Amino acid sequence: MFDKLQAVEDRYNHLNELLSDPEVMADVEKLRQYSIEHADLAETVTVYREYKKKKEQYEETRPMLEDSSLDEEMRELVKLEVSELEEALEEMEEQLTKLLIPKDPNDDKNVIIEIRGAAGGDEAALFAGDLYRMYSRYAESKGWKTETMSASPTELGGFKEVVFMIKGKGAYSRLKFENGAHRVQRVPKTESGGRVHTSTATVAVLPEVEDVDVDIRNEDLKIDTYRSSGAGGQHVNTTDSAVRIVHIPTGIMVAMQDEKSQIKNREKAMKVLKARVYAAAQEEAEAEYAEQRKSAVGTGDRSERIRTYNYPQSRVTDHRINLTLQKLDAIIDGDLDEIVEALIVEEQTERLESLNRND
C-alpha cells in the first residue's frame, strides 16, 4: 500500500510542477486535465503526509519506553503518547486504504434522471411522479438544483415519463445506485375495492457528459424540427419549436418540446443525447467485466428490480443489499441518506476486495 501512496505523492509533486509550466498554462485542455487530477489526489496526499509525520513521532517516542532512567510519571506520559499515536496511525491507515480505492470518474458530475411508468397503467404513472418528487426533495436537502428537461404528465397527476437534471457536486456519486426497476405495493387511488396492487417504474441515472467525454460528430446526427403538441398556449402548432435528434451510429433518439424556443429544446436534447450515447458506450465497455463479476449493488440495468416500497407495512426494501427500513413516509419525502450510505459502503467494500485480489 505504501508504495502506491508514495507513487501518488510523487505524481502530485510532478503535477505541481506541470501546473506552473508556461506551456501547460497556455494549453487550456492540458491545464484543465492536470488541475482535475491534482484536485483528485490532494486529499490522499494530505492524509499520507500527516501519516508520515505521525509515524516519525511514533518511531521516536516508542523506544523511550525501554529507557530505564525514566521515572514512573514520565513513563506513563510516554505510554499515553504512544497509545494515542498508535490509535491515530491505525485510523489513518484505514482512511488511506479507502482513499486508494479507484474512484468512479463520473462521481462528481451532475446527473440526468429518466423515470418512466412501467407495469400498472395509471398507478405506475402516479408512482413515477412520487419518485420524481422524492429525488427532487432529496436534491433540495443537499443544496442541489433540479431542472426538468421534459415531461409527459397524466391527468391524474403522474408522469408517463419525466426527464430532469440534478446539478450539484457529487450528485452522480449518490444517485447512481437508483438505476433499475422500482416496485410499489399499495391500494391505488383508482381502486374502489381496497385491494393492494403492485406497479413498477423504471429509473435511468446518467452522468451529465462534457464534450471531452464523448465524441459526437455533426454528420452522425439527424435533426428534425416539428410543431409541438399538448399544453403550451399559442405557440403550440404555430412554430416548429420541437426538436428530434437521432444519433445514427447507435440509433439513440431524443425528442424535446417543453420549451417554446427551438434553440433551448435543441440544447436540452443534445445534453440528454450525449448522456445516453456515453452511457451506452460505458455499458458496452463494462459488459464483459460485469459478466465476470456480478456486483451486489446491482448491474445498473434499468430492468433489474432493485427496491420495493410497501405502503400497507410502511416498509422500503432494497433487494441488492437486503436492507429493510420501516420509514416509508420519510424516504418518499426525500430522506434517502440511510439507503445511499449503505449502498456506498457496499460498493467501497467490493472495490477494496477487488483491489486486494489484484495486489
FENUR-V9471 format. One line per field, one symbol per residue. ss: DSSP state (a for helix, b for strand, c for the rest). psi: psi as a letter, one per 40 degrees, with the letter a starting at -180 (. if undefined). burial: # if it has 16 or more other C-alpha atoms within 10 Angstrom, else .. Layout:
ss->???
psi->???
burial->???
//
This chain:
ss->caaaaaaaaaaaaaaaaaaccaaaaacaaaaaaaaaaaaaaaaaaaaaaaaaaaaaaaaaaaaaaacccccaaaaaaaaaaaaaaaaaaaaaaaaaaaacccccccccccbbbbbbbcccaaaaaaaaaaaaaaaaaaaaacccbbbbbbbbbcccccbbbbbbbbbcccaaaaaaaacbbbbbbbccccccccccbbbbbbbbbbbccccccccccaaabbbbbbccccccaaaccccccbbbbbbccccbbbbbcccccaaaaaaaaaaaaaaaaaaaaaaaaaaaaaaaccccccccccccbbbbbbccccbbbbccccbbbccaaaaaccccaaaaaaaaaaaaaaaaaaaaaac
psi->ddddddddddddddddddeehddddehdddddddddddddedddddddddddddddddddddeddeheehiddddddddddddddddddddddddddddehhiheedeiiihhhhhhbhebddddddddddddddddddddeeiihhhdiigiideeahdihhihhhihedddeedeehahhhhhihidehdeeihihiiiihhhhihhidedhhhideehhhiiihiiaieaedhedigdihhhhhddeehhhhhedidhddddddddddddddddddddddddeddddddhhideieeheehhdihhhddefhhhhddefhhhffdddddeegeddddddddddddddddddddde.
burial->....#..##.##..#..##....#......#..#...#..#..##.##..#..##..#...#.##.........#..##.##..##..#..##..######....#############.#.###########.######....#.#.####......###########.###################.........############......#....#...#..#......##...########.....########.#.###.############...#.............####.#..#######...####.##..#...#..######..##..#..###.###.......
//
